[in-house]
């Protein structure tokens, strides 16, 4: 009689254990998905800021050449912007 009850008890314990493992894995996946989503958003914002940065540098280079502002030229050159090669535009722009 006892032998007939052990199998359902063992199976129900196994199912309970599998449910708990599934819950733990699901919580872990949610945290990883949140982290990946945050990183994707950061990368997207970095691209947008990169475009804006190139536009700002281009405007500064144009202004430095137009007004012949030596301080601004020195600032740009100190940060790797070659005004002669750039022709008054930001590096990397086409």
C-alpha positions in Angstrom: 0.0 0.0 0.0 2.8 2.4 0.9 4.6 1.4 -2.2 1.8 2.7 -4.5 1.9 6.2 -2.8 5.6 6.8 -3.0 5.8 7.3 -6.8 3.2 10.1 -6.9 4.9 11.8 -4.0 8.3 11.6 -5.6 6.9 12.8 -8.9 5.1 15.8 -7.3 8.3 16.7 -5.5 10.2 16.6 -8.7 7.6 18.8 -10.4 7.7 21.3 -7.6 11.5 21.4 -7.8 11.3 21.9 -11.6 8.8 24.8 -11.1 11.1 26.5 -8.6 14.1 26.1 -11.0 12.0 27.5 -13.8 11.0 30.6 -11.6 14.7 31.2 -10.8 15.7 31.0 -14.4 12.9 33.3 -15.5 14.0 35.9 -12.9 17.6 35.7 -14.1 16.5 36.1 -17.7 14.4 39.2 -16.9 17.5 40.9 -15.3 19.6 40.0 -18.3 17.0 41.3 -20.7 16.8 44.6 -18.7 20.5 45.0 -18.8 20.7 44.3 -22.6 17.9 46.8 -23.2 19.7 49.4 -21.1 22.9 48.8 -23.1 21.0 49.1 -26.4 19.5 52.4 -25.3 22.9 53.7 -24.3 24.4 52.7 -27.7 21.6 54.4 -29.5 22.0 57.6 -27.5 25.8 57.5 -28.1 25.2 57.5 -31.8 22.9 60.4 -31.6 25.4 62.3 -29.4 28.2 61.5 -31.8 26.3 63.1 -34.7 25.6 66.2 -32.5 29.3 66.3 -31.4 30.4 66.3 -35.1 28.0 69.1 -35.9 29.2 71.2 -32.9 32.9 70.6 -33.8 32.2 71.6 -37.4 30.4 74.8 -36.3 33.3 75.6 -34.0 35.9 75.0 -36.7 33.9 77.2 -39.2 33.7 79.9 -36.5 37.4 79.7 -35.7 38.3 80.0 -39.4 35.8 82.7 -40.1 36.7 84.9 -37.1 40.4 83.9 -37.1 40.1 83.2 -33.4 43.5 81.9 -32.3 42.3 80.6 -28.9 39.5 78.6 -30.5 42.0 77.2 -33.1 44.4 76.2 -30.4 41.6 74.5 -28.4 40.4 72.6 -31.5 44.0 71.6 -32.4 44.7 70.5 -28.8 41.8 68.1 -29.1 42.9 66.6 -32.4 41.0 68.8 -34.9 43.2 69.8 -37.8 41.6 72.9 -39.3 43.8 72.8 -42.4 42.8 69.3 -43.2 39.2 69.7 -42.1 38.7 72.7 -44.3 36.4 74.2 -41.7 34.3 71.1 -41.1 34.3 68.4 -38.5 36.6 65.5 -39.1 34.9 62.4 -40.5 32.2 64.4 -42.2 31.7 63.7 -45.9 
